[in-house]
Amino acid sequence: MRKHFLLIYHFVPDYIERRAEFRSHHLTLAAAATDAGDLILGGALTDPFDTGLLLFLSIDKSTADAFAQADPYVTNGLVERYEVRHWTTVAGALAAEPV
C-alpha cells in the first residue's frame, strides 16, 4: 500500500540568492518524479523562505530519500538538512489511509 511521505528541506539562510544556478536541474528532477507518479506536490514556504515541502506517494520513505540525495539543492549545500516523515493522511479526496 502506498502512503504519503513529506520530504522537508531546511534551507540555508542565503538559499534565495544561490538557487538560480541549480533551479533548472531541481525542477527537471521534480518533473521526472511527478511523471513517475511519486511526487504529488512540492514548493517552498515563504516569509521567510526557510523550508521546502515535497509530498511523495510511495510504499516507503526510500523514494523521497533518493530524490533528496539526487537533488542539486541538497548536493550543492542549499539545504542544510532534510528529513522524511510519514504523513498519515486520513481525510480528503487524496487521503492515502482514509478513515
N, C-alpha and C positions, 0 to 999 in steps of 0.2 A: 504494500500500500504506500502510495506517495504522500508525503507530508510537506508542510511548509517549513522552510528554514530561512531565517534572516541572517544575511551577511552584513555585519555592522562595521563600517570603517570609521576610525578616529583619525581625522586629518591633522597634518602638521599645521602650525599657525600660518605659514605662507602658501598654503595649498592653492588658493585662487591665483596667485601670481605665477606659480610654477606649472599649473595643469595644462596650459595650452600646448606645450611640446608633446604631451602624451595623450591628449584627449581623443584624437582620431583613432589611435590604436585601442584605447579603452572602449570607445563606442563600437568599434568593429568586433571586439571580443564580446561585448554585451549583445550585439545583434546576433552573433552566432549562437549564443546561449539562449536567446529568445526564440530563434528559428528552431532550435533543438527541443523547445518546449520546457526548458529548465528554468529560465529566468522569466518571472511574471511581471515584476515592476522594479525599477531602480531609480535612484536620484539622491540628491543632497538635501539635507536640512539647511535652512537659511536663518540668518540673523541670530547667531553667526553661522558661517559656513564651516562647521567643525565636524560634521558627521555625515556619512553616506549610508543609505539603507538599500539593500538589494534583496528582493523576495524571490526565493527559489522554491520549486516544487520538485521533490525527488524522494527516493526511498531512504536516503541517509544524508548526512552532512558533507560527504565527500565531494559532491558536485559543487557546492559553494566553496569548500576549501580549495579545490582545484582551480576554480575561477580566480580566487584571490591570489593564489600562487603564480598564476599566469598574467595577472593584471599589471600593466606598467605603472599604475598608480602605487601599487604595493612594491614592485621590484625596484622602482626609482625613488622610493622614500617619501612619497606624498602622503602615505598612510603610516602613522607611527605605530599603530597596532590595529588588529581586526579580531573579531570574534564571530563565530557561527552559533546561532541559538535556534533550537527547535521552537516553533511557534505553534501552539495548539489552537488552530482556528476552528471554532465551533458554530459561529453564526455568520450568516450572509451567503449569497449565492455561490461564492467560490470557496467556502469552508472545506478544508480537507478532511475534517473529522466532525461533521455536523452532529448536533445533539437532537 
